[in-house]
């Protein structure tokens, strides 16, 4: 099995985009904490948001899994009809 990546953008841009989303997540979590939202809810939302960020960044890399197979070539049959 071989993993290949065909990124939509330059990989550095995708990584910076992911880091910006994580920074927004931290800022949002801090705001929720200041509004006295229960810590358990903040953690649950944070885990869901991190999962979404990971899936988005992985999707931007466009991974492809290649599974090489060896296929035997069957001999071709040629029929000549002479009338």
Buried (B, 14 or more C-beta within 10 A) or exposed (E): EEEEEEEEEEEEEBBEBBEEBBEEBEEBBEEBEEEEEEEEEBEEBBEEBEEEBEEEBEEBBEEEEEEEEEEEEEEEEEEEEEE
